[in-house]
Amino acid sequence: LQVSAESAQQKAGMPVKALILNAPERPFYYNYKVLLKYLRLVSGNVTLDFDANGLLAIRTGATQYIQSPLRPPKESAEQSQKAA
C-alpha cells in the first residue's frame, strides 16, 4: 500500500505493510488534517481498514474513528496541458 500526501509546495509518500484482501479499482483521497487529528488521539498499534467505497476505519483497542473519502482533486490547467 502506498500512502502519500501532496500540497502545492511538497509531495511525500511511503510504502506501508498491508494485508489487501480486495484491491480497489481507484485511489481514495482523505482530508489529511482529519486523519492526523485521529492518529494523534491513538497510541500503540493502529489498524486502518478501508471498505470498497473508501470508508476508512482507524482502530486501536476498543476505539474506532471513521473517515469518509473525498472526491479526487481537480487537475490544474497546467497539469491538463502536460497530459495532452
N, CA, C and O atoms as a Maestro MAE file, in Angstrom:
{
 s_m_m2io_version
 :::
 2.0.0
}

f_m_ct {
 s_m_title
 :::
 protein
 m_atom[336] {
  # First column is atom index #
  i_m_mmod_type
  r_m_x_coord
  r_m_y_coord
  r_m_z_coord
  i_m_residue_number
  s_m_chain_name
  s_m_pdb_residue_name
  s_m_pdb_atom_name
  i_m_atomic_number
  :::
  1 25 0.860 -1.162 0.000 1 A "LEU " " N  " 7
  2 3 0.000 0.000 0.000 1 A "LEU " " CA " 6
  3 2 0.905 1.223 0.000 1 A "LEU " " C  " 6
  4 15 1.853 1.294 0.782 1 A "LEU " " O  " 8
  5 25 0.625 2.171 -0.859 2 A "GLN " " N  " 7
  6 3 1.406 3.408 -0.929 2 A "GLN " " CA " 6
  7 2 0.596 4.519 -0.301 2 A "GLN " " C  " 6
  8 15 -0.504 4.814 -0.769 2 A "GLN " " O  " 8
  9 25 1.108 5.146 0.746 3 A "VAL " " N  " 7
  10 3 0.448 6.263 1.405 3 A "VAL " " CA " 6
  11 2 1.208 7.521 1.011 3 A "VAL " " C  " 6
  12 15 2.433 7.581 1.117 3 A "VAL " " O  " 8
  13 25 0.457 8.534 0.551 4 A "SER " " N  " 7
  14 3 1.119 9.764 0.139 4 A "SER " " CA " 6
  15 2 0.280 10.976 0.517 4 A "SER " " C  " 6
  16 15 -0.929 10.886 0.728 4 A "SER " " O  " 8
  17 25 0.965 12.109 0.595 5 A "ALA " " N  " 7
  18 3 0.317 13.393 0.865 5 A "ALA " " CA " 6
  19 2 0.925 14.404 -0.085 5 A "ALA " " C  " 6
  20 15 2.115 14.343 -0.396 5 A "ALA " " O  " 8
  21 25 0.098 15.338 -0.548 6 A "GLU " " N  " 7
  22 3 0.568 16.314 -1.524 6 A "GLU " " CA " 6
  23 2 -0.041 17.672 -1.233 6 A "GLU " " C  " 6
  24 15 -1.227 17.780 -0.920 6 A "GLU " " O  " 8
  25 25 0.780 18.705 -1.339 7 A "SER " " N  " 7
  26 3 0.308 20.081 -1.222 7 A "SER " " CA " 6
  27 2 0.878 20.856 -2.404 7 A "SER " " C  " 6
  28 15 1.576 20.290 -3.246 7 A "SER " " O  " 8
  29 25 0.581 22.141 -2.464 8 A "ALA " " N  " 7
  30 3 1.118 22.960 -3.545 8 A "ALA " " CA " 6
  31 2 2.637 23.064 -3.452 8 A "ALA " " C  " 6
  32 15 3.308 23.275 -4.462 8 A "ALA " " O  " 8
  33 25 3.189 22.916 -2.229 9 A "GLN " " N  " 7
  34 3 4.620 23.083 -2.025 9 A "GLN " " CA " 6
  35 2 5.404 21.767 -2.079 9 A "GLN " " C  " 6
  36 15 6.529 21.742 -2.578 9 A "GLN " " O  " 8
  37 25 4.824 20.681 -1.573 10 A "GLN " " N  " 7
  38 3 5.591 19.441 -1.449 10 A "GLN " " CA " 6
  39 2 4.722 18.217 -1.680 10 A "GLN " " C  " 6
  40 15 3.493 18.284 -1.675 10 A "GLN " " O  " 8
  41 25 5.404 17.095 -1.885 11 A "LYS " " N  " 7
  42 3 4.749 15.809 -2.027 11 A "LYS " " CA " 6
  43 2 5.601 14.777 -1.291 11 A "LYS " " C  " 6
  44 15 6.827 14.782 -1.407 11 A "LYS " " O  " 8
  45 25 4.955 13.901 -0.543 12 A "ALA " " N  " 7
  46 3 5.677 12.856 0.180 12 A "ALA " " CA " 6
  47 2 4.864 11.568 0.113 12 A "ALA " " C  " 6
  48 15 3.636 11.600 0.038 12 A "ALA " " O  " 8
  49 25 5.555 10.449 0.141 13 A "GLY " " N  " 7
  50 3 4.873 9.159 0.119 13 A "GLY " " CA " 6
  51 2 5.788 8.084 0.660 13 A "GLY " " C  " 6
  52 15 7.011 8.224 0.668 13 A "GLY " " O  " 8
  53 25 5.169 7.005 1.113 14 A "MET " " N  " 7
  54 3 5.960 5.891 1.600 14 A "MET " " CA " 6
  55 2 5.128 4.621 1.548 14 A "MET " " C  " 6
  56 15 3.906 4.672 1.692 14 A "MET " " O  " 8
  57 25 5.776 3.488 1.345 15 A "PRO " " N  " 7
  58 3 5.042 2.225 1.368 15 A "PRO " " CA " 6
  59 2 4.725 1.816 2.807 15 A "PRO " " C  " 6
  60 15 5.498 2.081 3.727 15 A "PRO " " O  " 8
  61 25 3.586 1.172 2.980 16 A "VAL " " N  " 7
  62 3 3.153 0.697 4.289 16 A "VAL " " CA " 6
  63 2 2.766 -0.766 4.141 16 A "VAL " " C  " 6
  64 15 2.048 -1.127 3.208 16 A "VAL " " O  " 8
  65 25 3.233 -1.611 5.051 17 A "LYS " " N  " 7
  66 3 2.855 -3.020 5.005 17 A "LYS " " CA " 6
  67 2 1.350 -3.141 5.161 17 A "LYS " " C  " 6
  68 15 0.756 -2.515 6.039 17 A "LYS " " O  " 8
  69 25 0.737 -3.948 4.307 18 A "ALA " " N  " 7
  70 3 -0.718 -4.056 4.349 18 A "ALA " " CA " 6
  71 2 -1.159 -5.450 3.924 18 A "ALA " " C  " 6
  72 15 -0.508 -6.106 3.111 18 A "ALA " " O  " 8
  73 25 -2.260 -5.879 4.481 19 A "LEU " " N  " 7
  74 3 -2.937 -7.096 4.066 19 A "LEU " " CA " 6
  75 2 -4.112 -6.630 3.211 19 A "LEU " " C  " 6
  76 15 -5.084 -6.079 3.728 19 A "LEU " " O  " 8
  77 25 -4.018 -6.852 1.916 20 A "ILE " " N  " 7
  78 3 -5.049 -6.370 1.000 20 A "ILE " " CA " 6
  79 2 -5.847 -7.565 0.501 20 A "ILE " " C  " 6
  80 15 -5.341 -8.401 -0.248 20 A "ILE " " O  " 8
  81 25 -7.102 -7.630 0.930 21 A "LEU " " N  " 7
  82 3 -7.965 -8.743 0.544 21 A "LEU " " CA " 6
  83 2 -8.614 -8.500 -0.810 21 A "LEU " " C  " 6
  84 15 -8.696 -9.419 -1.625 21 A "LEU " " O  " 8
  85 25 -9.069 -7.297 -1.063 22 A "ASN " " N  " 7
  86 3 -9.692 -6.914 -2.328 22 A "ASN " " CA " 6
  87 2 -9.224 -5.510 -2.674 22 A "ASN " " C  " 6
  88 15 -9.633 -4.537 -2.042 22 A "ASN " " O  " 8
  89 25 -8.372 -5.412 -3.670 23 A "ALA " " N  " 7
  90 3 -7.828 -4.108 -4.047 23 A "ALA " " CA " 6
  91 2 -8.893 -3.268 -4.757 23 A "ALA " " C  " 6
  92 15 -9.589 -3.773 -5.638 23 A "ALA " " O  " 8
  93 25 -9.026 -1.993 -4.383 24 A "PRO " " N  " 7
  94 3 -10.000 -1.123 -5.066 24 A "PRO " " CA " 6
  95 2 -9.521 -0.801 -6.477 24 A "PRO " " C  " 6
  96 15 -8.332 -0.897 -6.783 24 A "PRO " " O  " 8
  97 25 -10.466 -0.419 -7.327 25 A "GLU " " N  " 7
  98 3 -10.131 -0.083 -8.708 25 A "GLU " " CA " 6
  99 2 -9.621 1.342 -8.858 25 A "GLU " " C  " 6
  100 15 -9.103 1.705 -9.915 25 A "GLU " " O  " 8
  101 25 -9.762 2.167 -7.799 26 A "ARG " " N  " 7
  102 3 -9.359 3.574 -7.880 26 A "ARG " " CA " 6
  103 2 -8.737 3.999 -6.554 26 A "ARG " " C  " 6
  104 15 -8.976 3.365 -5.526 26 A "ARG " " O  " 8
  105 25 -7.940 5.068 -6.568 27 A "PRO " " N  " 7
  106 3 -7.385 5.564 -5.305 27 A "PRO " " CA " 6
  107 2 -8.442 6.311 -4.500 27 A "PRO " " C  " 6
  108 15 -9.437 6.777 -5.056 27 A "PRO " " O  " 8
  109 25 -8.228 6.424 -3.204 28 A "PHE " " N  " 7
  110 3 -9.111 7.179 -2.334 28 A "PHE " " CA " 6
  111 2 -8.354 8.387 -1.798 28 A "PHE " " C  " 6
  112 15 -7.138 8.331 -1.612 28 A "PHE " " O  " 8
  113 25 -9.068 9.473 -1.552 29 A "TYR " " N  " 7
  114 3 -8.482 10.709 -1.059 29 A "TYR " " CA " 6
  115 2 -9.163 11.081 0.250 29 A "TYR " " C  " 6
  116 15 -10.378 10.941 0.386 29 A "TYR " " O  " 8
  117 25 -8.367 11.562 1.225 30 A "TYR " " N  " 7
  118 3 -8.897 11.905 2.540 30 A "TYR " " CA " 6
  119 2 -8.364 13.272 2.957 30 A "TYR " " C  " 6
  120 15 -7.313 13.712 2.490 30 A "TYR " " O  " 8
  121 25 -9.099 13.929 3.834 31 A "ASN " " N  " 7
  122 3 -8.634 15.180 4.413 31 A "ASN " " CA " 6
  123 2 -7.524 14.830 5.405 31 A "ASN " " C  " 6
  124 15 -7.787 14.229 6.447 31 A "ASN " " O  " 8
  125 25 -6.304 15.200 5.086 32 A "TYR " " N  " 7
  126 3 -5.166 14.819 5.919 32 A "TYR " " CA " 6
  127 2 -5.252 15.419 7.318 32 A "TYR " " C  " 6
  128 15 -4.766 14.814 8.273 32 A "TYR " " O  " 8
  129 25 -5.862 16.596 7.459 33 A "LYS " " N  " 7
  130 3 -5.968 17.219 8.783 33 A "LYS " " CA " 6
  131 2 -6.825 16.370 9.709 33 A "LYS " " C  " 6
  132 15 -6.494 16.203 10.882 33 A "LYS " " O  " 8
  133 25 -7.922 15.834 9.191 34 A "VAL " " N  " 7
  134 3 -8.792 14.970 9.993 34 A "VAL " " CA " 6
  135 2 -8.066 13.668 10.327 34 A "VAL " " C  " 6
  136 15 -8.112 13.200 11.465 34 A "VAL " " O  " 8
  137 25 -7.398 13.088 9.334 35 A "LEU " " N  " 7
  138 3 -6.668 11.840 9.561 35 A "LEU " " CA " 6
  139 2 -5.580 12.028 10.618 35 A "LEU " " C  " 6
  140 15 -5.441 11.187 11.506 35 A "LEU " " O  " 8
  141 25 -4.814 13.105 10.542 36 A "LEU " " N  " 7
  142 3 -3.770 13.364 11.536 36 A "LEU " " CA " 6
  143 2 -4.367 13.607 12.918 36 A "LEU " " C  " 6
  144 15 -3.793 13.183 13.921 36 A "LEU " " O  " 8
  145 25 -5.509 14.282 12.982 37 A "LYS " " N  " 7
  146 3 -6.184 14.509 14.260 37 A "LYS " " CA " 6
  147 2 -6.523 13.177 14.917 37 A "LYS " " C  " 6
  148 15 -6.276 12.987 16.108 37 A "LYS " " O  " 8
  149 25 -7.084 12.260 14.146 38 A "TYR " " N  " 7
  150 3 -7.430 10.937 14.684 38 A "TYR " " CA " 6
  151 2 -6.176 10.171 15.105 38 A "TYR " " C  " 6
  152 15 -6.160 9.541 16.163 38 A "TYR " " O  " 8
  153 25 -5.136 10.222 14.289 39 A "LEU " " N  " 7
  154 3 -3.916 9.476 14.611 39 A "LEU " " CA " 6
  155 2 -3.227 10.027 15.858 39 A "LEU " " C  " 6
  156 15 -2.565 9.275 16.573 39 A "LEU " " O  " 8
  157 25 -3.370 11.314 16.128 40 A "ARG " " N  " 7
  158 3 -2.789 11.895 17.345 40 A "ARG " " CA " 6
  159 2 -3.541 11.432 18.598 40 A "ARG " " C  " 6
  160 15 -2.979 11.432 19.693 40 A "ARG " " O  " 8
  161 25 -4.797 11.041 18.442 41 A "LEU " " N  " 7
  162 3 -5.609 10.612 19.576 41 A "LEU " " CA " 6
  163 2 -5.341 9.172 20.013 41 A "LEU " " C  " 6
  164 15 -5.725 8.772 21.111 41 A "LEU " " O  " 8
  165 25 -4.683 8.401 19.155 42 A "VAL " " N  " 7
  166 3 -4.464 6.983 19.461 42 A "VAL " " CA " 6
  167 2 -2.999 6.725 19.772 42 A "VAL " " C  " 6
  168 15 -2.128 7.525 19.431 42 A "VAL " " O  " 8
  169 25 -2.741 5.603 20.420 43 A "SER " " N  " 7
  170 3 -1.362 5.192 20.686 43 A "SER " " CA " 6
  171 2 -1.284 3.675 20.558 43 A "SER " " C  " 6
  172 15 -2.299 2.979 20.564 43 A "SER " " O  " 8
  173 25 -0.083 3.192 20.444 44 A "GLY " " N  " 7
  174 3 0.100 1.751 20.278 44 A "GLY " " CA " 6
  175 2 -0.146 1.339 18.836 44 A "GLY " " C  " 6
  176 15 -0.035 2.154 17.921 44 A "GLY " " O  " 8
  177 25 -0.482 0.065 18.638 45 A "ASN " " N  " 7
  178 3 -0.749 -0.438 17.290 45 A "ASN " " CA " 6
  179 2 -2.061 0.125 16.763 45 A "ASN " " C  " 6
  180 15 -3.065 0.176 17.474 45 A "ASN " " O  " 8
  181 25 -2.032 0.542 15.521 46 A "VAL " " N  " 7
  182 3 -3.201 1.120 14.873 46 A "VAL " " CA " 6
  183 2 -3.489 0.321 13.604 46 A "VAL " " C  " 6
  184 15 -2.576 -0.016 12.850 46 A "VAL " " O  " 8
  185 25 -4.760 0.024 13.382 47 A "THR " " N  " 7
  186 3 -5.182 -0.663 12.170 47 A "THR " " CA " 6
  187 2 -6.041 0.280 11.352 47 A "THR " " C  " 6
  188 15 -6.976 0.893 11.868 47 A "THR " " O  " 8
  189 25 -5.716 0.392 10.062 48 A "LEU " " N  " 7
  190 3 -6.526 1.183 9.141 48 A "LEU " " CA " 6
  191 2 -7.277 0.204 8.253 48 A "LEU " " C  " 6
  192 15 -6.662 -0.570 7.520 48 A "LEU " " O  " 8
  193 25 -8.609 0.233 8.314 49 A "ASP " " N  " 7
  194 3 -9.456 -0.629 7.491 49 A "ASP " " CA " 6
  195 2 -10.194 0.231 6.478 49 A "ASP " " C  " 6
  196 15 -10.819 1.228 6.841 49 A "ASP " " O  " 8
  197 25 -10.123 -0.153 5.208 50 A "PHE " " N  " 7
  198 3 -10.821 0.538 4.138 50 A "PHE " " CA " 6
  199 2 -11.872 -0.407 3.574 50 A "PHE " " C  " 6
  200 15 -11.592 -1.587 3.362 50 A "PHE " " O  " 8
  201 25 -13.083 0.098 3.326 51 A "ASP " " N  " 7
  202 3 -14.052 -0.747 2.649 51 A "ASP " " CA " 6
  203 2 -14.010 -0.449 1.153 51 A "ASP " " C  " 6
  204 15 -13.233 0.400 0.716 51 A "ASP " " O  " 8
  205 25 -14.826 -1.130 0.371 52 A "ALA " " N  " 7
  206 3 -14.787 -0.999 -1.090 52 A "ALA " " CA " 6
  207 2 -15.133 0.408 -1.570 52 A "ALA " " C  " 6
  208 15 -14.748 0.799 -2.672 52 A "ALA " " O  " 8
  209 25 -15.853 1.168 -0.752 53 A "ASN " " N  " 7
  210 3 -16.218 2.535 -1.126 53 A "ASN " " CA " 6
  211 2 -15.276 3.581 -0.544 53 A "ASN " " C  " 6
  212 15 -15.504 4.778 -0.717 53 A "ASN " " O  " 8
  213 25 -14.222 3.148 0.142 54 A "GLY " " N  " 7
  214 3 -13.227 4.072 0.667 54 A "GLY " " CA " 6
  215 2 -13.468 4.537 2.088 54 A "GLY " " C  " 6
  216 15 -12.702 5.353 2.602 54 A "GLY " " O  " 8
  217 25 -14.516 4.039 2.742 55 A "LEU " " N  " 7
  218 3 -14.743 4.410 4.139 55 A "LEU " " CA " 6
  219 2 -13.566 3.882 4.957 55 A "LEU " " C  " 6
  220 15 -13.236 2.698 4.885 55 A "LEU " " O  " 8
  221 25 -12.941 4.752 5.727 56 A "LEU " " N  " 7
  222 3 -11.732 4.420 6.485 56 A "LEU " " CA " 6
  223 2 -12.071 4.292 7.967 56 A "LEU " " C  " 6
  224 15 -12.641 5.207 8.561 56 A "LEU " " O  " 8
  225 25 -11.718 3.161 8.555 57 A "ALA " " N  " 7
  226 3 -11.864 2.963 9.999 57 A "ALA " " CA " 6
  227 2 -10.466 2.918 10.598 57 A "ALA " " C  " 6
  228 15 -9.634 2.111 10.184 57 A "ALA " " O  " 8
  229 25 -10.207 3.784 11.571 58 A "ILE " " N  " 7
  230 3 -8.938 3.836 12.284 58 A "ILE " " CA " 6
  231 2 -9.194 3.181 13.634 58 A "ILE " " C  " 6
  232 15 -9.954 3.712 14.444 58 A "ILE " " O  " 8
  233 25 -8.569 2.035 13.885 59 A "ARG " " N  " 7
  234 3 -8.876 1.253 15.078 59 A "ARG " " CA " 6
  235 2 -7.645 1.017 15.943 59 A "ARG " " C  " 6
  236 15 -6.548 0.758 15.447 59 A "ARG " " O  " 8
  237 25 -7.860 1.114 17.233 60 A "THR " " N  " 7
  238 3 -6.863 0.740 18.218 60 A "THR " " CA " 6
  239 2 -7.618 0.311 19.464 60 A "THR " " C  " 6
  240 15 -8.383 1.092 20.029 60 A "THR " " O  " 8
  241 25 -7.409 -0.913 19.891 61 A "GLY " " N  " 7
  242 3 -8.144 -1.423 21.051 61 A "GLY " " CA " 6
  243 2 -9.635 -1.349 20.803 61 A "GLY " " C  " 6
  244 15 -10.118 -1.798 19.763 61 A "GLY " " O  " 8
  245 25 -10.372 -0.783 21.755 62 A "ALA " " N  " 7
  246 3 -11.823 -0.658 21.633 62 A "ALA " " CA " 6
  247 2 -12.231 0.656 20.977 62 A "ALA " " C  " 6
  248 15 -13.425 0.916 20.829 62 A "ALA " " O  " 8
  249 25 -11.273 1.490 20.580 63 A "THR " " N  " 7
  250 3 -11.556 2.796 19.990 63 A "THR " " CA " 6
  251 2 -11.565 2.700 18.473 63 A "THR " " C  " 6
  252 15 -10.718 2.033 17.878 63 A "THR " " O  " 8
  253 25 -12.534 3.375 17.849 64 A "GLN " " N  " 7
  254 3 -12.615 3.389 16.394 64 A "GLN " " CA " 6
  255 2 -13.023 4.774 15.928 64 A "GLN " " C  " 6
  256 15 -13.971 5.354 16.457 64 A "GLN " " O  " 8
  257 25 -12.313 5.309 14.938 65 A "TYR " " N  " 7
  258 3 -12.645 6.572 14.298 65 A "TYR " " CA " 6
  259 2 -12.949 6.274 12.839 65 A "TYR " " C  " 6
  260 15 -12.307 5.419 12.229 65 A "TYR " " O  " 8
  261 25 -13.920 6.973 12.281 66 A "ILE " " N  " 7
  262 3 -14.337 6.750 10.903 66 A "ILE " " CA " 6
  263 2 -14.099 8.020 10.093 66 A "ILE " " C  " 6
  264 15 -14.378 9.126 10.555 66 A "ILE " " O  " 8
  265 25 -13.577 7.845 8.870 67 A "GLN " " N  " 7
  266 3 -13.388 8.977 7.971 67 A "GLN " " CA " 6
  267 2 -13.884 8.591 6.578 67 A "GLN " " C  " 6
  268 15 -13.564 7.515 6.073 67 A "GLN " " O  " 8
  269 25 -14.656 9.464 5.974 68 A "SER " " N  " 7
  270 3 -15.164 9.252 4.618 68 A "SER " " CA " 6
  271 2 -14.173 9.802 3.600 68 A "SER " " C  " 6
  272 15 -13.478 10.778 3.881 68 A "SER " " O  " 8
  273 25 -14.099 9.187 2.419 69 A "PRO " " N  " 7
  274 3 -13.193 9.705 1.394 69 A "PRO " " CA " 6
  275 2 -13.739 10.980 0.767 69 A "PRO " " C  " 6
  276 15 -14.932 11.274 0.842 69 A "PRO " " O  " 8
  277 25 -12.828 11.733 0.143 70 A "LEU " " N  " 7
  278 3 -13.178 12.953 -0.587 70 A "LEU " " CA " 6
  279 2 -13.227 12.656 -2.076 70 A "LEU " " C  " 6
  280 15 -12.798 11.591 -2.521 70 A "LEU " " O  " 8
  281 25 -13.750 13.598 -2.839 71 A "ARG " " N  " 7
  282 3 -13.671 13.482 -4.291 71 A "ARG " " CA " 6
  283 2 -12.217 13.655 -4.710 71 A "ARG " " C  " 6
  284 15 -11.453 14.331 -4.020 71 A "ARG " " O  " 8
  285 25 -11.822 13.053 -5.834 72 A "PRO " " N  " 7
  286 3 -10.444 13.264 -6.314 72 A "PRO " " CA " 6
  287 2 -10.195 14.745 -6.569 72 A "PRO " " C  " 6
  288 15 -11.111 15.470 -6.958 72 A "PRO " " O  " 8
  289 25 -8.962 15.200 -6.352 73 A "PRO " " N  " 7
  290 3 -8.657 16.618 -6.615 73 A "PRO " " CA " 6
  291 2 -8.782 16.928 -8.103 73 A "PRO " " C  " 6
  292 15 -8.522 16.077 -8.954 73 A "PRO " " O  " 8
  293 25 -9.182 18.149 -8.397 74 A "LYS " " N  " 7
  294 3 -9.279 18.576 -9.790 74 A "LYS " " CA " 6
  295 2 -7.883 18.843 -10.312 74 A "LYS " " C  " 6
  296 15 -7.013 19.329 -9.590 74 A "LYS " " O  " 8
  297 25 -7.685 18.517 -11.579 75 A "GLU " " N  " 7
  298 3 -6.388 18.805 -12.201 75 A "GLU " " CA " 6
  299 2 -6.288 20.299 -12.453 75 A "GLU " " C  " 6
  300 15 -7.261 20.945 -12.843 75 A "GLU " " O  " 8
  301 25 -5.087 20.841 -12.221 76 A "SER " " N  " 7
  302 3 -4.867 22.247 -12.556 76 A "SER " " CA " 6
  303 2 -4.740 22.377 -14.071 76 A "SER " " C  " 6
  304 15 -4.501 21.382 -14.756 76 A "SER " " O  " 8
  305 25 -4.893 23.564 -14.593 77 A "ALA " " N  " 7
  306 3 -4.773 23.799 -16.036 77 A "ALA " " CA " 6
  307 2 -3.401 23.373 -16.533 77 A "ALA " " C  " 6
  308 15 -3.269 22.841 -17.636 77 A "ALA " " O  " 8
  309 25 -2.371 23.610 -15.710 78 A "GLU " " N  " 7
  310 3 -1.001 23.239 -16.091 78 A "GLU " " CA " 6
  311 2 -0.861 21.718 -16.215 78 A "GLU " " C  " 6
  312 15 -0.237 21.236 -17.161 78 A "GLU " " O  " 8
  313 25 -1.426 20.963 -15.283 79 A "GLN " " N  " 7
  314 3 -1.356 19.508 -15.338 79 A "GLN " " CA " 6
  315 2 -2.119 18.969 -16.546 79 A "GLN " " C  " 6
  316 15 -1.679 18.004 -17.171 79 A "GLN " " O  " 8
  317 25 -3.259 19.580 -16.884 80 A "SER " " N  " 7
  318 3 -4.055 19.150 -18.030 80 A "SER " " CA " 6
  319 2 -3.291 19.343 -19.324 80 A "SER " " C  " 6
  320 15 -3.358 18.495 -20.214 80 A "SER " " O  " 8
  321 25 -2.552 20.466 -19.446 81 A "GLN " " N  " 7
  322 3 -1.789 20.739 -20.644 81 A "GLN " " CA " 6
  323 2 -0.626 19.762 -20.785 81 A "GLN " " C  " 6
  324 15 -0.297 19.353 -21.899 81 A "GLN " " O  " 8
  325 25 0.006 19.380 -19.665 82 A "LYS " " N  " 7
  326 3 1.113 18.432 -19.715 82 A "LYS " " CA " 6
  327 2 0.629 17.065 -20.166 82 A "LYS " " C  " 6
  328 15 1.345 16.357 -20.875 82 A "LYS " " O  " 8
  329 25 -0.582 16.685 -19.762 83 A "ALA " " N  " 7
  330 3 -1.124 15.374 -20.127 83 A "ALA " " CA " 6
  331 2 -1.505 15.313 -21.596 83 A "ALA " " C  " 6
  332 15 -1.533 14.234 -22.188 83 A "ALA " " O  " 8
  333 25 -1.799 16.473 -22.191 84 A "ALA " " N  " 7
  334 3 -2.240 16.497 -23.586 84 A "ALA " " CA " 6
  335 2 -1.122 16.314 -24.568 84 A "ALA " " C  " 6
  336 15 -1.355 16.313 -25.777 84 A "ALA " " O  " 8
  :::
 }
 m_bond[335] {
  # First column is bond index #
  i_m_from
  i_m_to
  i_m_order
  :::
  1 1 2 1
  2 2 3 1
  3 3 4 2
  4 3 5 1
  5 5 6 1
  6 6 7 1
  7 7 8 2
  8 7 9 1
  9 9 10 1
  10 10 11 1
  11 11 12 2
  12 11 13 1
  13 13 14 1
  14 14 15 1
  15 15 16 2
  16 15 17 1
  17 17 18 1
  18 18 19 1
  19 19 20 2
  20 19 21 1
  21 21 22 1
  22 22 23 1
  23 23 24 2
  24 23 25 1
  25 25 26 1
  26 26 27 1
  27 27 28 2
  28 27 29 1
  29 29 30 1
  30 30 31 1
  31 31 32 2
  32 31 33 1
  33 33 34 1
  34 34 35 1
  35 35 36 2
  36 35 37 1
  37 37 38 1
  38 38 39 1
  39 39 40 2
  40 39 41 1
  41 41 42 1
  42 42 43 1
  43 43 44 2
  44 43 45 1
  45 45 46 1
  46 46 47 1
  47 47 48 2
  48 47 49 1
  49 49 50 1
  50 50 51 1
  51 51 52 2
  52 51 53 1
  53 53 54 1
  54 54 55 1
  55 55 56 2
  56 55 57 1
  57 57 58 1
  58 58 59 1
  59 59 60 2
  60 59 61 1
  61 61 62 1
  62 62 63 1
  63 63 64 2
  64 63 65 1
  65 65 66 1
  66 66 67 1
  67 67 68 2
  68 67 69 1
  69 69 70 1
  70 70 71 1
  71 71 72 2
  72 71 73 1
  73 73 74 1
  74 74 75 1
  75 75 76 2
  76 75 77 1
  77 77 78 1
  78 78 79 1
  79 79 80 2
  80 79 81 1
  81 81 82 1
  82 82 83 1
  83 83 84 2
  84 83 85 1
  85 85 86 1
  86 86 87 1
  87 87 88 2
  88 87 89 1
  89 89 90 1
  90 90 91 1
  91 91 92 2
  92 91 93 1
  93 93 94 1
  94 94 95 1
  95 95 96 2
  96 95 97 1
  97 97 98 1
  98 98 99 1
  99 99 100 2
  100 99 101 1
  101 101 102 1
  102 102 103 1
  103 103 104 2
  104 103 105 1
  105 105 106 1
  106 106 107 1
  107 107 108 2
  108 107 109 1
  109 109 110 1
  110 110 111 1
  111 111 112 2
  112 111 113 1
  113 113 114 1
  114 114 115 1
  115 115 116 2
  116 115 117 1
  117 117 118 1
  118 118 119 1
  119 119 120 2
  120 119 121 1
  121 121 122 1
  122 122 123 1
  123 123 124 2
  124 123 125 1
  125 125 126 1
  126 126 127 1
  127 127 128 2
  128 127 129 1
  129 129 130 1
  130 130 131 1
  131 131 132 2
  132 131 133 1
  133 133 134 1
  134 134 135 1
  135 135 136 2
  136 135 137 1
  137 137 138 1
  138 138 139 1
  139 139 140 2
  140 139 141 1
  141 141 142 1
  142 142 143 1
  143 143 144 2
  144 143 145 1
  145 145 146 1
  146 146 147 1
  147 147 148 2
  148 147 149 1
  149 149 150 1
  150 150 151 1
  151 151 152 2
  152 151 153 1
  153 153 154 1
  154 154 155 1
  155 155 156 2
  156 155 157 1
  157 157 158 1
  158 158 159 1
  159 159 160 2
  160 159 161 1
  161 161 162 1
  162 162 163 1
  163 163 164 2
  164 163 165 1
  165 165 166 1
  166 166 167 1
  167 167 168 2
  168 167 169 1
  169 169 170 1
  170 170 171 1
  171 171 172 2
  172 171 173 1
  173 173 174 1
  174 174 175 1
  175 175 176 2
  176 175 177 1
  177 177 178 1
  178 178 179 1
  179 179 180 2
  180 179 181 1
  181 181 182 1
  182 182 183 1
  183 183 184 2
  184 183 185 1
  185 185 186 1
  186 186 187 1
  187 187 188 2
  188 187 189 1
  189 189 190 1
  190 190 191 1
  191 191 192 2
  192 191 193 1
  193 193 194 1
  194 194 195 1
  195 195 196 2
  196 195 197 1
  197 197 198 1
  198 198 199 1
  199 199 200 2
  200 199 201 1
  201 201 202 1
  202 202 203 1
  203 203 204 2
  204 203 205 1
  205 205 206 1
  206 206 207 1
  207 207 208 2
  208 207 209 1
  209 209 210 1
  210 210 211 1
  211 211 212 2
  212 211 213 1
  213 213 214 1
  214 214 215 1
  215 215 216 2
  216 215 217 1
  217 217 218 1
  218 218 219 1
  219 219 220 2
  220 219 221 1
  221 221 222 1
  222 222 223 1
  223 223 224 2
  224 223 225 1
  225 225 226 1
  226 226 227 1
  227 227 228 2
  228 227 229 1
  229 229 230 1
  230 230 231 1
  231 231 232 2
  232 231 233 1
  233 233 234 1
  234 234 235 1
  235 235 236 2
  236 235 237 1
  237 237 238 1
  238 238 239 1
  239 239 240 2
  240 239 241 1
  241 241 242 1
  242 242 243 1
  243 243 244 2
  244 243 245 1
  245 245 246 1
  246 246 247 1
  247 247 248 2
  248 247 249 1
  249 249 250 1
  250 250 251 1
  251 251 252 2
  252 251 253 1
  253 253 254 1
  254 254 255 1
  255 255 256 2
  256 255 257 1
  257 257 258 1
  258 258 259 1
  259 259 260 2
  260 259 261 1
  261 261 262 1
  262 262 263 1
  263 263 264 2
  264 263 265 1
  265 265 266 1
  266 266 267 1
  267 267 268 2
  268 267 269 1
  269 269 270 1
  270 270 271 1
  271 271 272 2
  272 271 273 1
  273 273 274 1
  274 274 275 1
  275 275 276 2
  276 275 277 1
  277 277 278 1
  278 278 279 1
  279 279 280 2
  280 279 281 1
  281 281 282 1
  282 282 283 1
  283 283 284 2
  284 283 285 1
  285 285 286 1
  286 286 287 1
  287 287 288 2
  288 287 289 1
  289 289 290 1
  290 290 291 1
  291 291 292 2
  292 291 293 1
  293 293 294 1
  294 294 295 1
  295 295 296 2
  296 295 297 1
  297 297 298 1
  298 298 299 1
  299 299 300 2
  300 299 301 1
  301 301 302 1
  302 302 303 1
  303 303 304 2
  304 303 305 1
  305 305 306 1
  306 306 307 1
  307 307 308 2
  308 307 309 1
  309 309 310 1
  310 310 311 1
  311 311 312 2
  312 311 313 1
  313 313 314 1
  314 314 315 1
  315 315 316 2
  316 315 317 1
  317 317 318 1
  318 318 319 1
  319 319 320 2
  320 319 321 1
  321 321 322 1
  322 322 323 1
  323 323 324 2
  324 323 325 1
  325 325 326 1
  326 326 327 1
  327 327 328 2
  328 327 329 1
  329 329 330 1
  330 330 331 1
  331 331 332 2
  332 331 333 1
  333 333 334 1
  334 334 335 1
  335 335 336 2
  :::
 }
}
